[in-house]
Amino acid sequence: MPGTAETDDKFGSALDVTDLKSDGIAHIVVGCPGEAIGTKTYAGAVTVIPGRRTGKPGTGAYTITQDTQNVPGSSESGDEFGSSLAAGDVNKNGRPELIIGGYGDDGYRGAVWALPGTTSGPTHRLRREHRNPTRPQGRLHLPRRRDHPLTHCVS
């Protein structure tokens, strides 16, 4: 499992179990919105734990943050990336997208990222979902409210 447990990581506060590779094996996707990225507290992260047909899962687990290549934006204190999670074949191409919410992103305006699905799992190359030229692609911005429901529960 990547990373080290720290106080206030909030590991497991968001959770989804889904077949990210469309190969019949479920993956465990775990939100960790309190994860510090370097000195940035509560920046947040998502850990993907690949499933296995037999034995314990965990081998090959990886972490996605806003600092991961091709994920729009960058990790900042208070973003809480991974505060909500969902997965599903949104575009009906046979491969599930991984949807990640960041409750505190952009000054608690909140944001949602859609990682397109591939046969090897969610890619970090994002499609342009929100066509606002002043915002990074692949990120949907929400009204500036701390209690916006989409940033608490994407699904």
Secondary structure, 3 states (H helix, E strand, C coil): CCCCCCCCCCCCCEEEEECCCCCCCCEEEEEECCCCECCECCCEEEEEECCCCCCCCCCCCEEECCCCCCCCCCCCCCCCEEEEEEEECCCCCCCCEEEEEECCHHHHCCEEEEECEECCEECCCCCCCCCCCCCCCCEEECCCCCCCHHHHCCC
